[in-house]
Amino acid sequence: MEFRSLLPGELEAWFDHCALVFDPYSDLDASRQYFMHHWYNDPLRDRHAIFVAVHLGEIVSTVRVFHRQIYLAGEEFTMGGIGEVSTKAPYRRQGLSGKLLEMAIDYMRAEGLDFSMLGTGTPRHYARYGWQQVPTYWQRAEVSPLRSPLVKVINLQEPVELGQIRSLYHQYASQFNGSIVRHHCAYWHDWVRIEIQQGWIPQGLGRGWVLREGEEVIAYLVVAKDAQRNQIFIRDFACRGDMAEIAQSFRQLAQHAVWSLYGDRSAQVIFPGVIHSDFPVTWEKRDGLMVRVNNKSLWERLPEKDASALFHGGDAATYSGSRLVVWGIDDF
């Protein structure tokens, strides 16, 4: 078994591997395109950050590190996102992904990536290598449809609108912990724009809108519609103003989204706990997010000594008190 970084001529075989193992769309061509998007639409992509186990010339396991930055405790830190972790069935339970994760950790240290984040349904596997579970908090509301004449479909190809949205996102997201920093214009053009269009849920639908006040964008919303259920997930949101203004803007956008996607029917809207809302909601606590502190020296100056408390903003910061949000549009 050979363990190494992906070679220049192996990208096509790597796409095939990811599609075969994951196949989130139950359609190999669609699944392959999904992983192609995640490679070619990432302006920070690095082939050397794809680690593979190769047996007799075949890729049988892989781990990829995504180069990112995150907002945390009022600062910006480098972060390595772990994704495309996959092993073909005949080669599982042989320690292949563990070996590749160790290579990824060494790579992140060499690259100076302060933190690492990932999403998983198998936390015990990653805990062995230093990742810690950090719960996330979500709100669920029944939202009735209402079209707003002030809401328009988002257009990231229009330079003025894109500039306003980028500024709005930075102002809003930098208040929280865990959100991806999106300083690169190419990231908005290539990653965010395509992710809006393709949604996230297999067989689902993605769409986004802006709320305008005159010529200015004062809020925007991106959603993914679940084609199998009467619900939509908020994948990205930013807004200016105080808590009451944010709640009002979110209501307008959410109701317009339900109208756009469901006509005269109401729908369940699921959104991160940090969003101020005046909808009656039920709260959910979810597992799956894990964080690793690669740069141990950061503990000397960061306000908390535990990853969960650090990202939530304190030991007691739960549900509406949490400062953690990881927007689905940035999922890797």
N, C-alpha and C positions, 0 to 999 in steps of 0.2 A: 504494500500500500504506500502510495506517494502522497505526501502532504506539502502543499505549496500554494503560492498565489496563482491566479488564473493567468494563462499565457495569452498573448494578443490574438492568436488564431482560434481560441476556444470559446469566444463569446456565444456563437451560435449553438454549440453543444451545451453551454451553460443555460441558455434560455430554454432549450429542450428539457434539460434536467429539472429546472424549476417548474415548468409547466406540467411535466409528468408527475412530479411528487405532490404538488399543491392542487393543481387543476381546479381553482375556485369557481370556475364558470361551467364545469362539466362539459367543456368544449376546449380541446387542446389548443386550437388556433387562437381563440379568444384569450385563454390563459397565457399563452406564449406572448401575445401582444401586451398583456398587462405587465409582464416582467420586462419586456422591451421598453415600454413607457418608463418604468422605474429606473432604467439605465440611461436611455438616451435623453430623457427630460430632466435629468439631474445635472445641473451645471457644475456640481462639486464632485462628480463621480471620479473614482480612482480604481483602475483595474487591479492595482496592487492591494486594494482593500477587499478583494474577493478571494476567499480562501477555499481551497478544494481538496478533497481526498480523491485520488485517482487510482483505479484498479484496472490493470490490463488496458490502459488507454481510455477508460470510461470514467466520467465524473460520477461518483456515487454519493457524495456528501458535500455540502457547501455552507459557508457562513459569509455574510457580507457586512462590512462596516460602512455606514453612511456618515459622511462628514457634515456636521451641523453645529450651530450655536444655539444656546437657549438663554432665555431670561430667567434670572434667579436672584432673589434677595436684592433687587434693584441694580443688578449688574448683568453682564453678558459673559457667558462661559462657553468654552468649546465642548462639544459632545459627540460621541460616537454612537450612532443608532445601529442596533443589531437587527438585521433582517435577512430574509431568504434562507433561514436555517432549515435545512432539509436533507434527509438521507433516504435513499431508495430502500424499499422494504427488505430485501435480502441482506442488507448490510447494517441494519439497526441493532442496537444493544451490543455494539462492539467498541464503543468509546470514540467513534469517529467525530461526531459533532463536538464532544468534549475537547478533543485535541485541537480542533479548528477554533473553538472558543478561546483556548489558551493562546493560540497564535494571534487571534483578534485582540486579546488583552495586551499582548506584547506590542502589537502594531499601534494600538491606541496610546500606550505609554510613550512610544517612540515619536508619535505624531503630536504629543502634547494635548491630547483630548482629555479634558478635566473629568467629565462624567460619561456614563454610558446609559442608554435607556432602551428598553425593548418591551414588546407586548407578547404575552404567552398564556397558554392554558396549562403549561407544565412547569410551575414555578420551582419545584424541588430540583429540577435539572439545573437551572441557572443559579440557584442559591449556592450550589457547590462551588461555583466559580466567583462568588462575591456579589452577585446582584441581590438586592433586597426588595421585597414586595412593598409597594406603595398603593394603597387603595385610592380609587377615584369616586367622586360623588356626582350623581346625575339627578336631574329633575324630569318629571314626566307630566304633561298637561294635555287635556282634551281641548283642542283649539278649533273654533268654528271658522269657516271661510269668510273673508271680507277683502274685496279688491280695493287697493289704495291707488289713486291717481298719482301719488307722489313716489310710488315705487316702480322702478324700471329694471329690466334684465341687465345684469352686470356685463360690462364690456371692458375687459382688460387689454384689448388691443387699441383702445382710445387713450392717447398719452396723458391728457389732462385727468381723466377719470382714474387711470392707473396711479398717477402721482398722488391724487387725493386719497385713494384707498390705501396705498403704501404708508402714507403718513398717519392715517387713521389707525391702521393696524398697529404700527409701532407705539403710538400713544396709548392705545388700549391694552395691548398684549404685554407691554413692559411693566404693567402694574402687577402682573401675576408671576407664578413660578412654573417653569416647565415648557412654556410656549417656545416654538422655534423662532429664532431671529431670521427675518427675511430681507436682509439688506440688498441682496443681489437682484437686480431687475430681471435677469434671465430666469431666476427661480420663479418669479411671478408669471413671466411669459410662458415658460416651458412646463414647469411642474404644476403650479396652482391652476393655471388656465385649463390644462388638460384634465387634471383631477376633478375640476368642477364638472366638466362635460361627461366624463365616464362614470361619475358617481363613485361607488365603493361596493355597494351590495350587488352580488351577481344577479343579473337580470333586472337590476333596479335602474334608477334614473337620478342624475345629478343636475342641479340647477342653482343659480345664484341671482341675487337682486341687490340693488342699491336704493337707499332712501335719500331723497334730495330735499334740500331747503334752498330754493332758488337754483343757483348753478353749482352749489356745493354738495358733495356727498357727506352726509352726517352719520350714516350707518350703512352696513352691508351685512348680508346673510348668505351662507352657502349651505345647502342641504343635500341629503341623499334619501331618495324615496325607496322604501322596501316594497317591491312588487308583490310579495307574498302576504304582506300584512298591511293593515291600515295605519301606517306610522311613518314618520320621517325623522331622520337624525340630523341635528345641527352639526355641521362639520367645520364651520368657521363663522365668526361673528366679530364685529368691532363697532364701536359707537362712541360718540363724544357726549359730554354732558354729565350731569349728576345722576344719582340713582333713579330719581323719578323720570328724568328724560330718557335714560337708558331703557327703563321698563316700558315706556310709551313707544319708543322706537322699535324695540324688540317685538312688542305686540303687533304693531303695524306690519312689520316684515313677516312675522310668523303667520299671521292671518292671511296675508297676501300669498304666501307660499302654499298654504293649504288650499286656497281658492285656485291657484294656478295648477296644482297637481291633482286636486280631487273635485274641482267644480263646486257643487253645492253641498258636499258632504264634509263633515268634520273629520279630524284625524288626530291621532296621538302624536305629540311632538316631544322628542327626547333631547335634552340639552344639558350642557355642563353646569355644575353647581355654581360657578362663579357668575353666571349671567343673572343680573337683577331682573326679576319678572313680577308682574302683578297677576299672572294666571294662578288659579288654585293648582297646586302641584302635589305629587307624591314623590318622596325621595328614595333613591336607590344607591346602595354602596356596591361597587364592583371591584373585583380583583383582576389581575392580568398585567398591570403596569409594574415593571421592575426597574430599579435604578442601581447603578454601580458607581462608587466614587473612585475614579482612577487616580486622581491627584490627592493623596492623603494629606498633604500639607495644607489643603484648603480648610480642614477642620479647625486650624488654629485661628482663623478669622471669621468663619461663617457663624451665624447666630445660633444654630442648633447642632447637636452632636449625633443626630440620627437622621437617616435619609428621608424617612416618612415625615418627621416633624419639620425638617428643613424645607421640603417641597410644599407641604401644606401651610407652613407659616406658623408652626408651633404645635406642641403636643395636644392641645385642646382644640385645634383648628379642624373641625369636621363639618361635613354637610355645608350649610351656607357660610360657615366661617373659614372654609378652606380657600387657600390662594392658588391651588394647583389647577391648571388646565392644559391639556395636550390636545390641540385641534386635530380632528380627524383628517383634514385636508393634507396634513403633513405626514400621515402614517407611512411607514416604510416597512 
